[in-house]
Amino acid sequence: MGWYLRSNPDYFAREKGETAVTDATPRLEVQHISRRFGGRAVVDDVSLKVMPGQVTCLLGPSGCGKSTTLRIIAGVDMQDEGKIFVDGQLVCDTVHRVPPEGRSVGLMFQDFALFPHLTVADNVAFGLKGSKAEKRARVEELLTRVDLLRFIDEYPHQLSGGEQQRVALARALAPRPGIMLMDEPFSGLDDRLRDDIRDETLSVLKEEGTAVLLVTHEPEEAMRMADEIALMRDGRIVQQGAPYNIYNAPVDRAAAGFFSDINVIRGEVHDLFTKTPFGQFMTPAMPDGAEVDIIIRPQHLKIEFDRNGNGPSPTPENGVPARAYVERARFMGSESLIEFRMDFDGSILKATVPGVFLPQPNTPMWLMIRRERCFVFPAKDPAVAGA
């Protein structure tokens, strides 16, 4: 269920002065919070900062601790360790705790939790303080922003799912919370509508200058919405940064595989090099005799036609070509996915190309891999391939 919280400045008062809020002060700061259930760490030493107007996505698979982290920040659950600050003021540690209604936090969930017996106007105004005229002005302002003013006197059951989501957004923003916590709020919408609603929501939140922490398990959603991504796994944040950096400089094989399909080529290090069917790779950071996984995404495989059993010449950028046979090809809408059976060991590598490219099964072709697009990590157990 969703509920929406309002700031109470009295909770932030101090007997001797107050911390000055500057442009460099995070709207939300979480320091080393942990939460255990039955001796198991569900949230393990999580730290993050969200600035005013910034959207941070807490991204990870189901069960990794994202929603628990959100509940702790909201004040509906209590951490076992760590501190939480809002605008530089401590709102919660393991001794002192500001209640949820004092944290200037709004919450949105995939269940919009609109009151069915209230009109759109009354739903948005729920929890607002002030005169009737002031409430009405704020309601009309927000409904205009989300393009729903014409439905101000309608009831939730008269609206579509996307319209209900926008009413929920307006209600969450009505008290002007400094922080918006969003737990998979778009997952109940169909794919086409979801993109439009996400973009509209992001625009409104940016205009309000709200600091947003969005929980999602969808990498595409995080890439589309976030200024910063905190990638979470097994209760810990394993990597944090701008979407471009997270995608193009993954911290490990699992991080690379979370954002897209990956191809894994395994080799063994000898004298600072790892030999593969695509030529030698420099692996100076790996000890001699170590097994390594060379990771490349399908879109970075280069495909060349077979010319009477011959392939293209090696190049420094693309290495040595390796022959493969088409296993199957599928058109995916904007691109084609081709699966190849490698001649050297029978393994399967996947490649994607823009547009329509559907070679017949067993067609011989040559593959090359772009060296600058490869990642090298210590080898993992094959049982977790793709992780």
C-alpha positions in Angstrom: 0.0 0.0 0.0 1.2 3.5 -0.6 1.1 6.4 1.8 2.5 9.9 1.7 4.4 11.8 4.3 4.7 15.4 5.2 7.7 17.4 6.6 7.5 18.7 10.1 10.4 21.2 10.7 10.1 20.9 14.5 11.8 17.4 14.2 14.9 19.0 12.8 15.3 21.8 15.4 18.3 21.7 17.6 18.8 23.4 20.9 21.9 25.2 19.7 21.8 26.1 16.1 21.0 24.1 12.9 23.2 22.6 10.2 23.3 25.0 7.3 21.9 23.5 4.1 24.1 24.4 1.1 24.1 23.4 -2.6 26.7 20.7 -1.6 24.4 19.2 1.1 22.8 15.9 0.0 19.0 15.9 0.3 19.3 12.3 1.4 22.4 10.6 2.9 22.6 7.1 4.1 25.6 6.0 6.0 26.5 2.3 6.5 23.1 1.0 7.2 22.6 -2.7 7.9 19.5 -4.8 8.6 19.4 -8.4 9.7 16.6 -10.9 9.9 17.2 -14.2 11.7 20.9 -13.6 11.7 21.0 -13.0 7.9 22.1 -9.6 6.6 19.4 -8.4 4.2 20.9 -5.0 4.0 24.7 -5.0 4.5 26.7 -1.7 5.0 24.7 0.4 2.4 25.8 4.0 1.9 24.5 6.5 -0.7 23.8 10.1 -1.3 21.0 11.8 -3.4 21.2 15.5 -4.2 18.2 17.8 -4.7 16.8 17.2 -8.2 18.8 14.0 -8.7 17.3 10.6 -9.6 19.2 7.7 -8.1 18.1 4.2 -9.0 18.7 1.3 -6.6 19.0 -1.5 -9.1 19.3 -5.2 -8.5 17.5 -8.6 -8.7 14.5 -9.5 -6.6 15.5 -10.3 -2.9 18.7 -8.3 -2.9 17.5 -5.8 -0.2 16.3 -2.9 -2.3 12.8 -2.6 -0.8 14.1 -3.1 2.8 16.5 -0.2 2.2 13.6 2.0 1.0 11.5 1.1 4.1 14.4 1.9 6.4 14.8 5.3 4.8 11.1 6.0 5.0 11.1 5.1 8.7 8.7 2.2 8.5 11.5 -0.2 9.4 14.5 0.2 11.7 18.1 -0.4 10.8 20.4 -2.4 13.1 23.4 -0.2 12.2 24.1 3.1 10.4 22.6 6.6 10.1 20.2 8.5 7.9 20.4 12.2 7.2 17.9 14.6 5.5 19.3 18.0 4.4 22.3 17.4 6.7 20.1 16.6 9.7 20.2 13.3 11.5 16.8 11.6 11.3 17.7 8.1 12.4 20.5 6.1 14.0 20.2 3.1 16.3 19.3 5.3 19.3 17.3 8.3 18.0 14.6 8.0 15.4 12.4 10.7 13.7 9.0 9.2 12.9 8.0 8.7 9.3 5.8 11.8 9.1 8.8 14.0 10.1 11.2 13.0 7.3 9.9 15.1 4.4 9.5 11.8 2.4 6.9 10.8 -0.1 6.4 7.2 -1.1 5.1 5.6 -4.4 4.5 1.9 -5.0 3.3 -0.2 -7.9 -0.1 -0.3 -6.1 -1.3 3.2 -6.6 -3.5 2.9 -3.5 -5.9 5.6 -4.5 -9.1 5.9 -2.4 -11.9 4.6 -4.6 -14.6 6.6 -2.8 -12.7 9.9 -3.2 -12.6 12.1 -6.4 -9.3 12.7 -8.1 -9.2 16.2 -6.4 -9.8 14.7 -3.0 -7.2 12.0 -3.5 -4.5 14.6 -4.4 -5.6 16.8 -1.5 -5.5 14.0 1.0 -3.0 15.0 3.8 -2.6 18.6 2.6 -2.9 21.3 5.2 -4.2 24.8 4.8 -7.4 26.5 3.7 -9.8 25.0 1.2 -8.7 27.5 -1.4 -5.0 26.8 -0.9 -5.6 23.0 -1.2 -7.6 23.5 -4.3 -4.9 25.7 -5.9 -2.2 23.1 -5.2 -4.4 20.3 -6.6 -5.1 22.2 -9.8 -1.5 23.1 -10.2 -0.3 19.4 -10.0 -3.2 18.0 -12.1 -2.3 20.6 -14.8 1.3 19.4 -14.7 0.3 15.8 -15.2 -2.3 16.7 -17.8 -5.3 15.5 -15.8 -7.1 18.6 -14.8 -10.1 17.6 -16.9 -10.5 14.6 -14.6 -10.5 16.6 -11.4 -14.0 15.5 -10.4 -13.8 11.9 -11.7 -13.3 8.8 -9.5 -10.3 6.4 -9.8 -12.3 3.6 -11.4 -13.1 6.0 -14.3 -9.4 6.4 -15.2 -6.9 4.2 -17.0 -4.0 2.6 -15.3 -1.6 5.3 -16.6 -4.0 8.0 -15.5 -4.2 6.5 -12.0 -0.5 6.4 -11.8 -0.3 10.1 -12.6 -2.9 10.9 -9.9 -0.8 8.9 -7.4 2.3 10.9 -8.5 0.4 14.2 -8.0 -0.8 13.0 -4.5 2.7 12.1 -3.5 4.1 15.5 -4.6 1.2 17.6 -3.2 2.9 18.1 0.3 6.1 19.1 -1.4 8.3 16.3 0.0 12.0 16.9 -0.3 12.5 13.2 -1.1 10.5 10.8 -3.2 11.0 7.1 -2.6 9.6 5.0 -5.5 9.3 1.2 -5.3 8.7 -0.3 -8.8 6.0 2.2 -9.5 5.7 1.5 -13.2 5.7 -2.3 -13.2 1.9 -2.6 -13.4 1.8 -0.7 -16.7 2.1 -2.2 -20.2 5.4 -1.6 -22.0 4.3 1.1 -24.4 2.5 3.1 -21.8 5.3 2.6 -19.3 7.9 4.6 -21.3 5.6 7.6 -21.7 4.6 7.6 -18.0 8.2 7.2 -16.9 9.2 10.2 -19.0 6.3 12.4 -17.8 7.0 11.4 -14.2 10.7 12.2 -14.5 9.9 15.6 -16.0 7.6 16.5 -13.1 10.0 15.4 -10.4 12.8 17.4 -12.0 10.6 20.5 -12.1 9.8 20.1 -8.4 13.5 19.7 -7.6 12.7 16.5 -5.6 15.5 14.1 -4.7 14.3 10.7 -6.0 15.4 7.2 -5.0 13.8 4.7 -7.4 13.9 1.0 -6.7 13.8 -1.3 -9.8 15.0 -4.6 -11.0 14.9 -3.5 -14.7 18.3 -2.2 -16.0 16.5 -0.5 -18.9 14.4 1.5 -16.5 17.4 2.5 -14.5 19.3 3.6 -17.6 16.4 5.6 -18.8 15.6 7.5 -15.6 18.7 7.7 -13.4 21.3 10.3 -13.0 23.1 7.7 -10.9 22.7 4.0 -10.5 23.6 2.0 -7.3 23.8 -1.6 -8.3 22.8 -3.9 -5.4 23.5 -7.6 -4.9 23.1 -9.8 -1.8 22.3 -6.7 0.4 25.3 -4.7 -0.6 25.9 -1.9 -3.2 28.6 -3.4 -5.4 29.0 -0.5 -7.9 27.7 3.1 -8.0 28.0 5.7 -10.7 26.5 7.3 -13.8 24.6 4.9 -16.1 27.3 5.3 -18.8 30.1 4.3 -16.5 28.2 1.5 -14.9 27.4 0.0 -18.3 30.8 0.5 -19.9 33.0 -0.2 -16.9 31.3 -3.0 -14.9 33.0 -4.0 -11.7 32.7 -7.7 -12.4 31.2 -10.3 -14.6 27.9 -10.4 -12.8 27.6 -6.6 -13.2 28.2 -6.8 -16.9 25.7 -9.6 -17.3 23.0 -7.8 -15.3 22.7 -5.1 -18.0 22.7 -7.2 -21.1 23.4 -10.6 -22.6 27.1 -11.4 -22.6 29.4 -13.8 -24.4 32.1 -15.5 -22.2 35.4 -16.7 -23.7 37.6 -18.5 -21.2 41.4 -18.7 -21.3 44.5 -19.2 -19.2 47.1 -16.6 -18.5 50.7 -17.3 -19.7 53.5 -14.7 -19.5 51.0 -11.8 -19.2 48.9 -12.9 -22.2 45.8 -15.1 -22.6 45.5 -17.1 -25.8 42.0 -17.3 -27.4 40.7 -18.3 -30.8 40.5 -14.6 -31.5 44.2 -14.0 -30.8 46.1 -13.1 -27.7 44.8 -10.7 -25.0 47.0 -8.8 -22.7 46.1 -9.7 -19.1 48.9 -8.1 -17.1 47.0 -7.9 -13.8 46.4 -11.7 -13.7 48.8 -14.2 -12.2 50.4 -16.8 -14.5 48.3 -19.9 -14.8 45.1 -18.2 -13.8 41.9 -18.8 -15.7 40.1 -15.6 -16.9 36.8 -14.8 -18.5 36.9 -12.4 -21.4 33.4 -10.8 -21.7 32.0 -9.2 -24.8 28.4 -8.1 -25.5 26.6 -9.4 -28.6 26.5 -6.0 -30.3 30.3 -5.8 -30.2 30.9 -8.9 -32.2 31.9 -8.2 -35.8 30.6 -10.5 -38.5 32.3 -11.2 -41.9 31.2 -13.5 -44.7 33.2 -16.7 -45.5 35.2 -16.5 -48.8 35.9 -20.0 -49.9 37.0 -21.0 -46.4 38.9 -17.8 -45.8 38.2 -15.0 -43.5 39.4 -11.4 -43.2 42.9 -10.5 -42.2 43.7 -9.9 -38.5 43.8 -6.3 -37.3 45.0 -4.7 -34.1 41.5 -3.4 -33.2 39.6 -6.6 -34.0 42.2 -9.3 -33.5 42.2 -12.7 -35.3 39.0 -13.9 -37.0 37.5 -17.2 -35.8 35.2 -19.3 -38.0 31.7 -20.1 -36.9 28.4 -21.6 -38.2 25.0 -20.1 -37.9 22.9 -22.0 -35.4 19.8 -19.8 -35.8 18.8 -16.2 -36.5 15.9 -14.3 -35.2 14.5 -10.8 -36.1 13.8 -8.9 -32.9 12.2 -5.7 -34.3 15.0 -3.2 -34.4 17.8 -5.7 -34.7 18.6 -9.3 -35.5 20.0 -11.8 -33.1 22.3 -14.5 -34.6 23.6 -17.5 -32.6 26.8 -19.0 -33.8 28.4 -22.4 -33.1 32.1 -21.9 -32.9 34.3 -24.1 -35.1 37.1 -24.3 -32.5 35.1 -25.8 -29.6 31.4 -25.9 -30.4 30.5 -23.2 -28.0 27.7 -20.8 -28.7 28.3 -17.0 -29.2 25.6 -14.5 -29.8 25.8 -11.4 -32.1 23.3 -8.7 -32.7 23.2 -6.4 -35.8 20.8 -3.5 -36.6 17.9 -4.2 -39.0 17.2 -7.5 -40.7 20.0 -10.1 -41.1 18.8 -13.7 -41.2 21.4 -16.0 -42.6 20.5 -19.7 -43.0 21.5 -22.3 -40.4 24.9 -23.8 -40.9 26.1 -20.9 -43.0 29.9 -20.5 -42.4 30.9 -17.0 -41.2 33.8 -15.4 -39.4 33.6 -13.5 -36.1 35.9 -10.9 -34.7 35.7 -9.1 -31.4 36.4 -5.4 -30.7 39.3 -5.4 -28.2 38.3 -2.1 -26.6 34.9 -3.4 -25.9 36.0 -6.5 -24.0 36.2 -6.9 -20.2 38.5 -9.4 -18.5 37.7 -10.8 -15.1 38.9 -13.8 -13.0 37.1 -16.9 -14.2 33.9 -17.9 -12.4 32.3 -21.3 -12.0 30.5 -22.3 -15.2 27.4 -23.1 -13.1 26.9 -19.3 -12.7 27.5 -18.5 -16.3 25.8 -15.3 -17.3 25.6 -14.2 -13.7 
